[in-house]
Amino acid sequence: MAGDPWTDPDPQPGDFDAELAAIDPRDLQVVEAGSGAKVTLVVGVAGEDAVRLERLAAARGKKPSDVVAELLRDADRPAA
């Protein structure tokens, strides 16, 4: 019997088999547990949004990646 991905506990064995098989080994880095590893996300921003992000970063004296990280942290906080 197939499970319901919306209500079953996550993850189920095999849930990510297709995605894992599609990953190019050149895009993987194996890191031992407890080594202080971190996850890096690549965010694509183009056109006017890229210009806007660069302008915001320059105005704050920060890198665009720092501005994106701040936006994510702020979005995760409960509304006042």
Phi and psi restraints in degrees (range 20) as a CNS / XPLOR table:
assign (resid 1 and name C) (resid 2 and name N)
       (resid 2 and name CA) (resid 2 and name C) 1.0 -74.8 20.0 2
assign (resid 2 and name N) (resid 2 and name CA)
       (resid 2 and name C) (resid 3 and name N) 1.0 142.3 20.0 2
assign (resid 2 and name C) (resid 3 and name N)
       (resid 3 and name CA) (resid 3 and name C) 1.0 -83.4 20.0 2
assign (resid 3 and name N) (resid 3 and name CA)
       (resid 3 and name C) (resid 4 and name N) 1.0 169.5 20.0 2
assign (resid 3 and name C) (resid 4 and name N)
       (resid 4 and name CA) (resid 4 and name C) 1.0 -101.4 20.0 2
assign (resid 4 and name N) (resid 4 and name CA)
       (resid 4 and name C) (resid 5 and name N) 1.0 111.3 20.0 2
assign (resid 4 and name C) (resid 5 and name N)
       (resid 5 and name CA) (resid 5 and name C) 1.0 -64.2 20.0 2
assign (resid 5 and name N) (resid 5 and name CA)
       (resid 5 and name C) (resid 6 and name N) 1.0 -16.0 20.0 2
assign (resid 5 and name C) (resid 6 and name N)
       (resid 6 and name CA) (resid 6 and name C) 1.0 -86.1 20.0 2
assign (resid 6 and name N) (resid 6 and name CA)
       (resid 6 and name C) (resid 7 and name N) 1.0 -23.3 20.0 2
assign (resid 6 and name C) (resid 7 and name N)
       (resid 7 and name CA) (resid 7 and name C) 1.0 -121.2 20.0 2
assign (resid 7 and name N) (resid 7 and name CA)
       (resid 7 and name C) (resid 8 and name N) 1.0 -19.4 20.0 2
assign (resid 7 and name C) (resid 8 and name N)
       (resid 8 and name CA) (resid 8 and name C) 1.0 -72.2 20.0 2
assign (resid 8 and name N) (resid 8 and name CA)
       (resid 8 and name C) (resid 9 and name N) 1.0 153.3 20.0 2
assign (resid 8 and name C) (resid 9 and name N)
       (resid 9 and name CA) (resid 9 and name C) 1.0 -58.8 20.0 2
assign (resid 9 and name N) (resid 9 and name CA)
       (resid 9 and name C) (resid 10 and name N) 1.0 145.3 20.0 2
assign (resid 9 and name C) (resid 10 and name N)
       (resid 10 and name CA) (resid 10 and name C) 1.0 -105.3 20.0 2
assign (resid 10 and name N) (resid 10 and name CA)
       (resid 10 and name C) (resid 11 and name N) 1.0 153.6 20.0 2
assign (resid 10 and name C) (resid 11 and name N)
       (resid 11 and name CA) (resid 11 and name C) 1.0 -83.2 20.0 2
assign (resid 11 and name N) (resid 11 and name CA)
       (resid 11 and name C) (resid 12 and name N) 1.0 161.0 20.0 2
assign (resid 11 and name C) (resid 12 and name N)
       (resid 12 and name CA) (resid 12 and name C) 1.0 -99.0 20.0 2
assign (resid 12 and name N) (resid 12 and name CA)
       (resid 12 and name C) (resid 13 and name N) 1.0 149.8 20.0 2
assign (resid 12 and name C) (resid 13 and name N)
       (resid 13 and name CA) (resid 13 and name C) 1.0 -54.4 20.0 2
assign (resid 13 and name N) (resid 13 and name CA)
       (resid 13 and name C) (resid 14 and name N) 1.0 130.9 20.0 2
assign (resid 13 and name C) (resid 14 and name N)
       (resid 14 and name CA) (resid 14 and name C) 1.0 89.2 20.0 2
assign (resid 14 and name N) (resid 14 and name CA)
       (resid 14 and name C) (resid 15 and name N) 1.0 -7.2 20.0 2
assign (resid 14 and name C) (resid 15 and name N)
       (resid 15 and name CA) (resid 15 and name C) 1.0 -55.6 20.0 2
assign (resid 15 and name N) (resid 15 and name CA)
       (resid 15 and name C) (resid 16 and name N) 1.0 -36.0 20.0 2
assign (resid 15 and name C) (resid 16 and name N)
       (resid 16 and name CA) (resid 16 and name C) 1.0 -113.9 20.0 2
assign (resid 16 and name N) (resid 16 and name CA)
       (resid 16 and name C) (resid 17 and name N) 1.0 15.5 20.0 2
assign (resid 16 and name C) (resid 17 and name N)
       (resid 17 and name CA) (resid 17 and name C) 1.0 -57.3 20.0 2
assign (resid 17 and name N) (resid 17 and name CA)
       (resid 17 and name C) (resid 18 and name N) 1.0 -46.4 20.0 2
assign (resid 17 and name C) (resid 18 and name N)
       (resid 18 and name CA) (resid 18 and name C) 1.0 -64.6 20.0 2
assign (resid 18 and name N) (resid 18 and name CA)
       (resid 18 and name C) (resid 19 and name N) 1.0 -41.9 20.0 2
assign (resid 18 and name C) (resid 19 and name N)
       (resid 19 and name CA) (resid 19 and name C) 1.0 -66.1 20.0 2
assign (resid 19 and name N) (resid 19 and name CA)
       (resid 19 and name C) (resid 20 and name N) 1.0 -42.1 20.0 2
assign (resid 19 and name C) (resid 20 and name N)
       (resid 20 and name CA) (resid 20 and name C) 1.0 -66.1 20.0 2
assign (resid 20 and name N) (resid 20 and name CA)
       (resid 20 and name C) (resid 21 and name N) 1.0 -37.1 20.0 2
assign (resid 20 and name C) (resid 21 and name N)
       (resid 21 and name CA) (resid 21 and name C) 1.0 -67.6 20.0 2
assign (resid 21 and name N) (resid 21 and name CA)
       (resid 21 and name C) (resid 22 and name N) 1.0 -27.5 20.0 2
assign (resid 21 and name C) (resid 22 and name N)
       (resid 22 and name CA) (resid 22 and name C) 1.0 -84.0 20.0 2
assign (resid 22 and name N) (resid 22 and name CA)
       (resid 22 and name C) (resid 23 and name N) 1.0 -11.0 20.0 2
assign (resid 22 and name C) (resid 23 and name N)
       (resid 23 and name CA) (resid 23 and name C) 1.0 -72.6 20.0 2
assign (resid 23 and name N) (resid 23 and name CA)
       (resid 23 and name C) (resid 24 and name N) 1.0 132.8 20.0 2
assign (resid 23 and name C) (resid 24 and name N)
       (resid 24 and name CA) (resid 24 and name C) 1.0 -75.0 20.0 2
assign (resid 24 and name N) (resid 24 and name CA)
       (resid 24 and name C) (resid 25 and name N) 1.0 126.1 20.0 2
assign (resid 24 and name C) (resid 25 and name N)
       (resid 25 and name CA) (resid 25 and name C) 1.0 -55.2 20.0 2
assign (resid 25 and name N) (resid 25 and name CA)
       (resid 25 and name C) (resid 26 and name N) 1.0 -25.0 20.0 2
assign (resid 25 and name C) (resid 26 and name N)
       (resid 26 and name CA) (resid 26 and name C) 1.0 -68.7 20.0 2
assign (resid 26 and name N) (resid 26 and name CA)
       (resid 26 and name C) (resid 27 and name N) 1.0 -17.3 20.0 2
assign (resid 26 and name C) (resid 27 and name N)
       (resid 27 and name CA) (resid 27 and name C) 1.0 -93.9 20.0 2
assign (resid 27 and name N) (resid 27 and name CA)
       (resid 27 and name C) (resid 28 and name N) 1.0 5.1 20.0 2
assign (resid 27 and name C) (resid 28 and name N)
       (resid 28 and name CA) (resid 28 and name C) 1.0 -106.1 20.0 2
assign (resid 28 and name N) (resid 28 and name CA)
       (resid 28 and name C) (resid 29 and name N) 1.0 148.2 20.0 2
assign (resid 28 and name C) (resid 29 and name N)
       (resid 29 and name CA) (resid 29 and name C) 1.0 -136.9 20.0 2
assign (resid 29 and name N) (resid 29 and name CA)
       (resid 29 and name C) (resid 30 and name N) 1.0 120.8 20.0 2
assign (resid 29 and name C) (resid 30 and name N)
       (resid 30 and name CA) (resid 30 and name C) 1.0 -86.8 20.0 2
assign (resid 30 and name N) (resid 30 and name CA)
       (resid 30 and name C) (resid 31 and name N) 1.0 128.7 20.0 2
assign (resid 30 and name C) (resid 31 and name N)
       (resid 31 and name CA) (resid 31 and name C) 1.0 -127.9 20.0 2
assign (resid 31 and name N) (resid 31 and name CA)
       (resid 31 and name C) (resid 32 and name N) 1.0 130.0 20.0 2
assign (resid 31 and name C) (resid 32 and name N)
       (resid 32 and name CA) (resid 32 and name C) 1.0 -68.7 20.0 2
assign (resid 32 and name N) (resid 32 and name CA)
       (resid 32 and name C) (resid 33 and name N) 1.0 144.3 20.0 2
assign (resid 32 and name C) (resid 33 and name N)
       (resid 33 and name CA) (resid 33 and name C) 1.0 -59.6 20.0 2
assign (resid 33 and name N) (resid 33 and name CA)
       (resid 33 and name C) (resid 34 and name N) 1.0 142.5 20.0 2
assign (resid 33 and name C) (resid 34 and name N)
       (resid 34 and name CA) (resid 34 and name C) 1.0 79.6 20.0 2
assign (resid 34 and name N) (resid 34 and name CA)
       (resid 34 and name C) (resid 35 and name N) 1.0 10.2 20.0 2
assign (resid 34 and name C) (resid 35 and name N)
       (resid 35 and name CA) (resid 35 and name C) 1.0 -92.0 20.0 2
assign (resid 35 and name N) (resid 35 and name CA)
       (resid 35 and name C) (resid 36 and name N) 1.0 8.0 20.0 2
assign (resid 35 and name C) (resid 36 and name N)
       (resid 36 and name CA) (resid 36 and name C) 1.0 78.3 20.0 2
assign (resid 36 and name N) (resid 36 and name CA)
       (resid 36 and name C) (resid 37 and name N) 1.0 27.2 20.0 2
assign (resid 36 and name C) (resid 37 and name N)
       (resid 37 and name CA) (resid 37 and name C) 1.0 -64.7 20.0 2
assign (resid 37 and name N) (resid 37 and name CA)
       (resid 37 and name C) (resid 38 and name N) 1.0 158.4 20.0 2
assign (resid 37 and name C) (resid 38 and name N)
       (resid 38 and name CA) (resid 38 and name C) 1.0 -138.9 20.0 2
assign (resid 38 and name N) (resid 38 and name CA)
       (resid 38 and name C) (resid 39 and name N) 1.0 162.4 20.0 2
assign (resid 38 and name C) (resid 39 and name N)
       (resid 39 and name CA) (resid 39 and name C) 1.0 -101.0 20.0 2
assign (resid 39 and name N) (resid 39 and name CA)
       (resid 39 and name C) (resid 40 and name N) 1.0 133.9 20.0 2
assign (resid 39 and name C) (resid 40 and name N)
       (resid 40 and name CA) (resid 40 and name C) 1.0 -116.2 20.0 2
assign (resid 40 and name N) (resid 40 and name CA)
       (resid 40 and name C) (resid 41 and name N) 1.0 125.5 20.0 2
assign (resid 40 and name C) (resid 41 and name N)
       (resid 41 and name CA) (resid 41 and name C) 1.0 -105.2 20.0 2
assign (resid 41 and name N) (resid 41 and name CA)
       (resid 41 and name C) (resid 42 and name N) 1.0 140.4 20.0 2
assign (resid 41 and name C) (resid 42 and name N)
       (resid 42 and name CA) (resid 42 and name C) 1.0 -102.2 20.0 2
assign (resid 42 and name N) (resid 42 and name CA)
       (resid 42 and name C) (resid 43 and name N) 1.0 119.1 20.0 2
assign (resid 42 and name C) (resid 43 and name N)
       (resid 43 and name CA) (resid 43 and name C) 1.0 -108.9 20.0 2
assign (resid 43 and name N) (resid 43 and name CA)
       (resid 43 and name C) (resid 44 and name N) 1.0 128.4 20.0 2
assign (resid 43 and name C) (resid 44 and name N)
       (resid 44 and name CA) (resid 44 and name C) 1.0 -96.3 20.0 2
assign (resid 44 and name N) (resid 44 and name CA)
       (resid 44 and name C) (resid 45 and name N) 1.0 125.8 20.0 2
assign (resid 44 and name C) (resid 45 and name N)
       (resid 45 and name CA) (resid 45 and name C) 1.0 -131.6 20.0 2
assign (resid 45 and name N) (resid 45 and name CA)
       (resid 45 and name C) (resid 46 and name N) 1.0 130.7 20.0 2
assign (resid 45 and name C) (resid 46 and name N)
       (resid 46 and name CA) (resid 46 and name C) 1.0 -133.0 20.0 2
assign (resid 46 and name N) (resid 46 and name CA)
       (resid 46 and name C) (resid 47 and name N) 1.0 166.7 20.0 2
assign (resid 46 and name C) (resid 47 and name N)
       (resid 47 and name CA) (resid 47 and name C) 1.0 61.2 20.0 2
assign (resid 47 and name N) (resid 47 and name CA)
       (resid 47 and name C) (resid 48 and name N) 1.0 -138.1 20.0 2
assign (resid 47 and name C) (resid 48 and name N)
       (resid 48 and name CA) (resid 48 and name C) 1.0 -62.2 20.0 2
assign (resid 48 and name N) (resid 48 and name CA)
       (resid 48 and name C) (resid 49 and name N) 1.0 -32.6 20.0 2
assign (resid 48 and name C) (resid 49 and name N)
       (resid 49 and name CA) (resid 49 and name C) 1.0 -65.1 20.0 2
assign (resid 49 and name N) (resid 49 and name CA)
       (resid 49 and name C) (resid 50 and name N) 1.0 -38.3 20.0 2
assign (resid 49 and name C) (resid 50 and name N)
       (resid 50 and name CA) (resid 50 and name C) 1.0 -65.3 20.0 2
assign (resid 50 and name N) (resid 50 and name CA)
       (resid 50 and name C) (resid 51 and name N) 1.0 -42.5 20.0 2
assign (resid 50 and name C) (resid 51 and name N)
       (resid 51 and name CA) (resid 51 and name C) 1.0 -62.9 20.0 2
assign (resid 51 and name N) (resid 51 and name CA)
       (resid 51 and name C) (resid 52 and name N) 1.0 -42.7 20.0 2
assign (resid 51 and name C) (resid 52 and name N)
       (resid 52 and name CA) (resid 52 and name C) 1.0 -63.2 20.0 2
assign (resid 52 and name N) (resid 52 and name CA)
       (resid 52 and name C) (resid 53 and name N) 1.0 -43.2 20.0 2
assign (resid 52 and name C) (resid 53 and name N)
       (resid 53 and name CA) (resid 53 and name C) 1.0 -63.2 20.0 2
assign (resid 53 and name N) (resid 53 and name CA)
       (resid 53 and name C) (resid 54 and name N) 1.0 -43.6 20.0 2
assign (resid 53 and name C) (resid 54 and name N)
       (resid 54 and name CA) (resid 54 and name C) 1.0 -62.2 20.0 2
assign (resid 54 and name N) (resid 54 and name CA)
       (resid 54 and name C) (resid 55 and name N) 1.0 -40.9 20.0 2
assign (resid 54 and name C) (resid 55 and name N)
       (resid 55 and name CA) (resid 55 and name C) 1.0 -64.5 20.0 2
assign (resid 55 and name N) (resid 55 and name CA)
       (resid 55 and name C) (resid 56 and name N) 1.0 -44.1 20.0 2
assign (resid 55 and name C) (resid 56 and name N)
       (resid 56 and name CA) (resid 56 and name C) 1.0 -61.4 20.0 2
assign (resid 56 and name N) (resid 56 and name CA)
       (resid 56 and name C) (resid 57 and name N) 1.0 -44.2 20.0 2
assign (resid 56 and name C) (resid 57 and name N)
       (resid 57 and name CA) (resid 57 and name C) 1.0 -63.3 20.0 2
assign (resid 57 and name N) (resid 57 and name CA)
       (resid 57 and name C) (resid 58 and name N) 1.0 -45.1 20.0 2
assign (resid 57 and name C) (resid 58 and name N)
       (resid 58 and name CA) (resid 58 and name C) 1.0 -62.6 20.0 2
assign (resid 58 and name N) (resid 58 and name CA)
       (resid 58 and name C) (resid 59 and name N) 1.0 -41.2 20.0 2
assign (resid 58 and name C) (resid 59 and name N)
       (resid 59 and name CA) (resid 59 and name C) 1.0 -64.3 20.0 2
assign (resid 59 and name N) (resid 59 and name CA)
       (resid 59 and name C) (resid 60 and name N) 1.0 -29.6 20.0 2
assign (resid 59 and name C) (resid 60 and name N)
       (resid 60 and name CA) (resid 60 and name C) 1.0 -94.7 20.0 2
assign (resid 60 and name N) (resid 60 and name CA)
       (resid 60 and name C) (resid 61 and name N) 1.0 -3.9 20.0 2
assign (resid 60 and name C) (resid 61 and name N)
       (resid 61 and name CA) (resid 61 and name C) 1.0 68.6 20.0 2
assign (resid 61 and name N) (resid 61 and name CA)
       (resid 61 and name C) (resid 62 and name N) 1.0 34.4 20.0 2
assign (resid 61 and name C) (resid 62 and name N)
       (resid 62 and name CA) (resid 62 and name C) 1.0 -130.2 20.0 2
assign (resid 62 and name N) (resid 62 and name CA)
       (resid 62 and name C) (resid 63 and name N) 1.0 170.6 20.0 2
assign (resid 62 and name C) (resid 63 and name N)
       (resid 63 and name CA) (resid 63 and name C) 1.0 -81.8 20.0 2
assign (resid 63 and name N) (resid 63 and name CA)
       (resid 63 and name C) (resid 64 and name N) 1.0 152.0 20.0 2
assign (resid 63 and name C) (resid 64 and name N)
       (resid 64 and name CA) (resid 64 and name C) 1.0 -54.2 20.0 2
assign (resid 64 and name N) (resid 64 and name CA)
       (resid 64 and name C) (resid 65 and name N) 1.0 -37.6 20.0 2
assign (resid 64 and name C) (resid 65 and name N)
       (resid 65 and name CA) (resid 65 and name C) 1.0 -63.4 20.0 2
assign (resid 65 and name N) (resid 65 and name CA)
       (resid 65 and name C) (resid 66 and name N) 1.0 -33.8 20.0 2
assign (resid 65 and name C) (resid 66 and name N)
       (resid 66 and name CA) (resid 66 and name C) 1.0 -68.6 20.0 2
assign (resid 66 and name N) (resid 66 and name CA)
       (resid 66 and name C) (resid 67 and name N) 1.0 -37.5 20.0 2
assign (resid 66 and name C) (resid 67 and name N)
       (resid 67 and name CA) (resid 67 and name C) 1.0 -65.7 20.0 2
assign (resid 67 and name N) (resid 67 and name CA)
       (resid 67 and name C) (resid 68 and name N) 1.0 -42.7 20.0 2
assign (resid 67 and name C) (resid 68 and name N)
       (resid 68 and name CA) (resid 68 and name C) 1.0 -62.3 20.0 2
assign (resid 68 and name N) (resid 68 and name CA)
       (resid 68 and name C) (resid 69 and name N) 1.0 -43.1 20.0 2
assign (resid 68 and name C) (resid 69 and name N)
       (resid 69 and name CA) (resid 69 and name C) 1.0 -61.1 20.0 2
assign (resid 69 and name N) (resid 69 and name CA)
       (resid 69 and name C) (resid 70 and name N) 1.0 -41.1 20.0 2
assign (resid 69 and name C) (resid 70 and name N)
       (resid 70 and name CA) (resid 70 and name C) 1.0 -63.3 20.0 2
assign (resid 70 and name N) (resid 70 and name CA)
       (resid 70 and name C) (resid 71 and name N) 1.0 -42.4 20.0 2
assign (resid 70 and name C) (resid 71 and name N)
       (resid 71 and name CA) (resid 71 and name C) 1.0 -60.6 20.0 2
assign (resid 71 and name N) (resid 71 and name CA)
       (resid 71 and name C) (resid 72 and name N) 1.0 -41.0 20.0 2
assign (resid 71 and name C) (resid 72 and name N)
       (resid 72 and name CA) (resid 72 and name C) 1.0 -65.5 20.0 2
assign (resid 72 and name N) (resid 72 and name CA)
       (resid 72 and name C) (resid 73 and name N) 1.0 -43.9 20.0 2
assign (resid 72 and name C) (resid 73 and name N)
       (resid 73 and name CA) (resid 73 and name C) 1.0 -63.5 20.0 2
assign (resid 73 and name N) (resid 73 and name CA)
       (resid 73 and name C) (resid 74 and name N) 1.0 -42.4 20.0 2
assign (resid 73 and name C) (resid 74 and name N)
       (resid 74 and name CA) (resid 74 and name C) 1.0 -64.5 20.0 2
assign (resid 74 and name N) (resid 74 and name CA)
       (resid 74 and name C) (resid 75 and name N) 1.0 -38.2 20.0 2
assign (resid 74 and name C) (resid 75 and name N)
       (resid 75 and name CA) (resid 75 and name C) 1.0 -68.1 20.0 2
assign (resid 75 and name N) (resid 75 and name CA)
       (resid 75 and name C) (resid 76 and name N) 1.0 -23.4 20.0 2
assign (resid 75 and name C) (resid 76 and name N)
       (resid 76 and name CA) (resid 76 and name C) 1.0 -84.7 20.0 2
assign (resid 76 and name N) (resid 76 and name CA)
       (resid 76 and name C) (resid 77 and name N) 1.0 -11.5 20.0 2
assign (resid 76 and name C) (resid 77 and name N)
       (resid 77 and name CA) (resid 77 and name C) 1.0 -80.6 20.0 2
assign (resid 77 and name N) (resid 77 and name CA)
       (resid 77 and name C) (resid 78 and name N) 1.0 147.0 20.0 2
assign (resid 77 and name C) (resid 78 and name N)
       (resid 78 and name CA) (resid 78 and name C) 1.0 -65.2 20.0 2
assign (resid 78 and name N) (resid 78 and name CA)
       (resid 78 and name C) (resid 79 and name N) 1.0 147.7 20.0 2
assign (resid 78 and name C) (resid 79 and name N)
       (resid 79 and name CA) (resid 79 and name C) 1.0 -66.1 20.0 2
assign (resid 79 and name N) (resid 79 and name CA)
       (resid 79 and name C) (resid 80 and name N) 1.0 147.4 20.0 2
